[in-house]
Every structure is written in C-alpha cells, then in structure tokens.
Amino acid sequence: MATSDVGGDKYRSYLSPEELKTTQWRDGPPNYDVVNKFFEEGRTKVWPAGSLEEYVQNLVKTFEMELVHKANPDEYKTVDPKKFVLGVNGKKYFTLEEIGKIGGGYNVFLQTSLPPQLRFYDPDEETYESSQTAFKQVFPRGFALEVVQVYSGPPVIAYKYRHWGYMEGSYKEYPATGELIEMFGIAIYELNEESKLVKVEFFHDRGELLAGLIKAKPSDKSTGIAAPSGCPFMA
C-alpha cells in the first residue's frame, strides 16, 4: 500500500488534502502529527522502504484510521464493505454496520465475555465519544502501533503487533502513573483479489492495556480522600 499523496500522512493512505476535505469524518479530519512523532521515537523496528513489513504496517495503520475516524463505511478504501467482518479472540464477528453501532475503535478491540459487574471497561456501555475521550486523556501523545513481525504476505497476512503509550493522564478515578503501557497481539488479515480486506481477526489480552490503568491507588473525587484498594476487576 502506497502512502498518501503529497501533503498526506506518511504512514497512512487516503489522507491527502483533497481527501481530508471530501471525506465524511466522525469528529473532523484526523491529524497524526503528534502520534507519528511518538511512534518514531518509541518503535523497535524501522522497516525498509518497499518491504513487505512496511506494506503491512501501512495497511494496518490505514485500516485503523478508517475504522476509527470515517463516518461512512462506503468511503472505506482498505475493505470490501459488503463482505468485511472483524473478530476478536475467535469470538463473535462484526460487520461494518455492527461496528458502527457499538462505537467502533476501543469498543471493538476491548470486547469481552466477562459479566458486566467484572468489567473495568465495559464496551457495551461506552460510546464512540466516551471511549475516545477517555483514552485521549490517558494517552495524550497517542497509543502508538507498530508491526514487529510479519509471518505471511497477501492474500492472508499474519503479523505480530505492538501498541504502546505512557499513562500521562488519569483514567476515571485512577490517577496518571507516567508508566509505559504495552499491548502485544497477533492479527490475521484476509484480502480479496482487489487487495481489499474481507476478514480481520485480532488475538490479544486486553488486560495488558487495562491492568496498567488501575495500578495507582484511586481517589474519591468528591472528597479527595484515597478510596480503598482491592477493586474487583478481571481483564
């Protein structure tokens, strides 16, 4: 996958100045300048230009950009919108329409079979707006993504990925720790003959992300007194 036209994002396609103007965005055109800088400072791999690894990484970043920020699934250019499905940890698969209804983004990747009373983050209760607000506060420089290994190329791509960020903002009643939070996983992308995604599967432990958010002792916002530790939580 080539990068965008001149003036676009160097790691994501379809973000040229013209596309930024004409695309229907959920919350305005995205700007990745801050997270791109953070990515370049913290990545563990620098893939050669034109390599399979660079292609996969750009595809992954572009797909996630479309999934999170584009309001109209018919404007997705990385997927076949009529056939596309996405699953997490071998469980239920979602169509683009269903992804939109549950709030996309974090609500898709943090799906869980835990009962509601044990959910520290409940994707059934969060909206697109609330999830984006919460994690932008936690990771003001972004939750960066890199591809660390590619096991197979198209039409079935298998790769290992790393997400990371520093908890520089609070999450709910839990204060910022400033610590590095990392999340590793494996993904499988299936492409059709037009190099459009038709099926995506992610395999990861959501606890790698969520456990890092509750390490510091929570405080009672109404009184400023530290709340009791030992909050029941399973990720």
RAZI-V136012 format. One record per residue. N is the residue number from 1. SS is DSSP state (@ for helix, = for strand, . for the rest). PSI is psi in whole degrees, 0 to 359 (* if undefined). BURIAL is I if it has 9 or more other ideal C-beta (glycine too) atoms within 8 Angstrom, else O. Layout:
n=N ss=SS psi=PSI burial=BURIAL
n=N ss=SS psi=PSI burial=BURIAL
This chain:
n=1 ss=. psi=125 burial=I
n=2 ss=. psi=157 burial=O
n=3 ss=. psi=175 burial=I
n=4 ss=. psi=171 burial=I
n=5 ss=. psi=172 burial=O
n=6 ss=. psi=132 burial=O
n=7 ss=. psi=357 burial=O
n=8 ss=. psi=197 burial=I
n=9 ss=. psi=136 burial=I
n=10 ss=. psi=349 burial=O
n=11 ss=. psi=355 burial=I
n=12 ss=. psi=137 burial=I
n=13 ss=. psi=166 burial=I
n=14 ss=. psi=34 burial=I
n=15 ss=. psi=35 burial=I
n=16 ss=. psi=162 burial=I
n=17 ss=@ psi=321 burial=O
n=18 ss=@ psi=318 burial=O
n=19 ss=@ psi=327 burial=I
n=20 ss=@ psi=327 burial=I
n=21 ss=@ psi=320 burial=O
n=22 ss=@ psi=346 burial=O
n=23 ss=. psi=145 burial=I
n=24 ss=. psi=113 burial=O
n=25 ss== psi=148 burial=I
n=26 ss=. psi=316 burial=O
n=27 ss=. psi=47 burial=O
n=28 ss=. psi=163 burial=O
n=29 ss=. psi=137 burial=I
n=30 ss=. psi=150 burial=I
n=31 ss=. psi=121 burial=O
n=32 ss=. psi=15 burial=I
n=33 ss=@ psi=315 burial=O
n=34 ss=@ psi=311 burial=I
n=35 ss=@ psi=330 burial=I
n=36 ss=@ psi=319 burial=I
n=37 ss=@ psi=316 burial=I
n=38 ss=@ psi=318 burial=I
n=39 ss=@ psi=314 burial=I
n=40 ss=@ psi=329 burial=O
n=41 ss=@ psi=334 burial=O
n=42 ss=@ psi=356 burial=O
n=43 ss=. psi=155 burial=I
n=44 ss=. psi=349 burial=O
n=45 ss=. psi=140 burial=O
n=46 ss=. psi=105 burial=O
n=47 ss=. psi=140 burial=I
n=48 ss=. psi=145 burial=O
n=49 ss=. psi=134 burial=O
n=50 ss=. psi=359 burial=O
n=51 ss=. psi=161 burial=O
n=52 ss=@ psi=320 burial=O
n=53 ss=@ psi=319 burial=I
n=54 ss=@ psi=317 burial=I
n=55 ss=@ psi=313 burial=I
n=56 ss=@ psi=316 burial=I
n=57 ss=@ psi=318 burial=I
n=58 ss=@ psi=323 burial=I
n=59 ss=@ psi=314 burial=I
n=60 ss=@ psi=313 burial=I
n=61 ss=@ psi=321 burial=I
n=62 ss=@ psi=316 burial=I
n=63 ss=@ psi=314 burial=I
n=64 ss=@ psi=325 burial=I
n=65 ss=@ psi=314 burial=I
n=66 ss=@ psi=318 burial=I
n=67 ss=@ psi=320 burial=I
n=68 ss=@ psi=321 burial=I
n=69 ss=@ psi=337 burial=I
n=70 ss== psi=132 burial=I
n=71 ss=. psi=334 burial=O
n=72 ss=. psi=110 burial=O
n=73 ss=@ psi=334 burial=I
n=74 ss=@ psi=347 burial=O
n=75 ss=@ psi=1 burial=I
n=76 ss=. psi=132 burial=I
n=77 ss=. psi=352 burial=O
n=78 ss=. psi=349 burial=I
n=79 ss== psi=161 burial=I
n=80 ss=. psi=102 burial=I
n=81 ss=. psi=337 burial=I
n=82 ss=. psi=336 burial=O
n=83 ss=. psi=346 burial=O
n=84 ss=. psi=137 burial=I
n=85 ss== psi=153 burial=I
n=86 ss== psi=134 burial=I
n=87 ss== psi=155 burial=I
n=88 ss== psi=125 burial=I
n=89 ss=. psi=36 burial=O
n=90 ss=. psi=14 burial=O
n=91 ss=. psi=217 burial=O
n=92 ss=. psi=144 burial=O
n=93 ss== psi=142 burial=O
n=94 ss== psi=139 burial=I
n=95 ss=. psi=171 burial=O
n=96 ss=@ psi=323 burial=I
n=97 ss=@ psi=317 burial=O
n=98 ss=@ psi=323 burial=O
n=99 ss=@ psi=318 burial=I
n=100 ss=@ psi=321 burial=I
n=101 ss=@ psi=327 burial=O
n=102 ss=@ psi=1 burial=I
n=103 ss=. psi=3 burial=I
n=104 ss=. psi=196 burial=I
n=105 ss=@ psi=236 burial=I
n=106 ss=@ psi=328 burial=I
n=107 ss=@ psi=336 burial=I
n=108 ss=@ psi=309 burial=I
n=109 ss=@ psi=341 burial=I
n=110 ss=. psi=30 burial=I
n=111 ss=. psi=147 burial=I
n=112 ss=. psi=154 burial=O
n=113 ss=. psi=5 burial=O
n=114 ss=. psi=147 burial=O
n=115 ss=. psi=151 burial=O
n=116 ss=@ psi=324 burial=O
n=117 ss=@ psi=347 burial=O
n=118 ss=@ psi=10 burial=I
n=119 ss=. psi=111 burial=I
n=120 ss=. psi=322 burial=I
n=121 ss=. psi=120 burial=I
n=122 ss=. psi=104 burial=O
n=123 ss=. psi=343 burial=I
n=124 ss=. psi=342 burial=O
n=125 ss=. psi=333 burial=O
n=126 ss=. psi=151 burial=I
n=127 ss=. psi=174 burial=O
n=128 ss=@ psi=313 burial=I
n=129 ss=@ psi=315 burial=O
n=130 ss=@ psi=323 burial=O
n=131 ss=@ psi=318 burial=I
n=132 ss=@ psi=319 burial=I
n=133 ss=@ psi=315 burial=O
n=134 ss=@ psi=312 burial=I
n=135 ss=@ psi=336 burial=I
n=136 ss=@ psi=327 burial=O
n=137 ss=@ psi=318 burial=I
n=138 ss=@ psi=314 burial=I
n=139 ss=. psi=78 burial=I
n=140 ss=. psi=337 burial=O
n=141 ss=. psi=2 burial=I
n=142 ss=. psi=165 burial=I
n=143 ss=. psi=89 burial=I
n=144 ss== psi=158 burial=I
n=145 ss== psi=136 burial=I
n=146 ss== psi=150 burial=I
n=147 ss== psi=123 burial=I
n=148 ss== psi=342 burial=I
n=149 ss== psi=141 burial=O
n=150 ss== psi=125 burial=I
n=151 ss== psi=332 burial=O
n=152 ss== psi=151 burial=O
n=153 ss=. psi=182 burial=O
n=154 ss=. psi=149 burial=O
n=155 ss=. psi=351 burial=O
n=156 ss== psi=107 burial=I
n=157 ss== psi=127 burial=I
n=158 ss== psi=132 burial=I
n=159 ss== psi=160 burial=I
n=160 ss== psi=138 burial=I
n=161 ss== psi=162 burial=I
n=162 ss== psi=127 burial=I
n=163 ss== psi=142 burial=I
n=164 ss== psi=156 burial=I
n=165 ss== psi=168 burial=I
n=166 ss== psi=132 burial=I
n=167 ss=. psi=84 burial=I
n=168 ss=. psi=3 burial=I
n=169 ss=. psi=164 burial=I
n=170 ss=. psi=158 burial=I
n=171 ss== psi=111 burial=I
n=172 ss=. psi=236 burial=O
n=173 ss=. psi=2 burial=O
n=174 ss== psi=123 burial=I
n=175 ss=. psi=162 burial=O
n=176 ss=. psi=145 burial=I
n=177 ss=. psi=340 burial=O
n=178 ss=. psi=1 burial=O
n=179 ss=. psi=155 burial=O
n=180 ss== psi=132 burial=O
n=181 ss== psi=124 burial=I
n=182 ss== psi=150 burial=O
n=183 ss== psi=120 burial=I
n=184 ss== psi=152 burial=I
n=185 ss== psi=175 burial=I
n=186 ss== psi=142 burial=I
n=187 ss== psi=151 burial=I
n=188 ss== psi=123 burial=I
n=189 ss== psi=128 burial=I
n=190 ss== psi=126 burial=I
n=191 ss== psi=149 burial=I
n=192 ss=. psi=187 burial=I
n=193 ss=. psi=346 burial=O
n=194 ss=. psi=12 burial=O
n=195 ss=. psi=32 burial=O
n=196 ss=. psi=142 burial=I
n=197 ss== psi=133 burial=I
n=198 ss== psi=340 burial=I
n=199 ss== psi=134 burial=I
n=200 ss== psi=133 burial=I
n=201 ss== psi=134 burial=I
n=202 ss== psi=139 burial=I
n=203 ss== psi=112 burial=I
n=204 ss== psi=167 burial=I
n=205 ss=. psi=108 burial=O
n=206 ss=. psi=341 burial=I
n=207 ss=@ psi=336 burial=O
n=208 ss=@ psi=328 burial=I
n=209 ss=@ psi=306 burial=I
n=210 ss=@ psi=324 burial=I
n=211 ss=@ psi=327 burial=I
n=212 ss=@ psi=340 burial=I
n=213 ss=@ psi=346 burial=I
n=214 ss=. psi=23 burial=I
n=215 ss=. psi=323 burial=O
n=216 ss=. psi=151 burial=O
n=217 ss=. psi=125 burial=O
n=218 ss=. psi=157 burial=I
n=219 ss== psi=152 burial=I
n=220 ss=. psi=112 burial=I
n=221 ss=. psi=330 burial=O
n=222 ss=. psi=333 burial=O
n=223 ss=. psi=339 burial=O
n=224 ss=. psi=5 burial=O
n=225 ss=. psi=139 burial=O
n=226 ss== psi=132 burial=O
n=227 ss=. psi=158 burial=I
n=228 ss=. psi=142 burial=O
n=229 ss=. psi=177 burial=O
n=230 ss=. psi=26 burial=O
n=231 ss=. psi=127 burial=O
n=232 ss=. psi=118 burial=O
n=233 ss=. psi=137 burial=O
n=234 ss=. psi=138 burial=O
n=235 ss=. psi=* burial=I
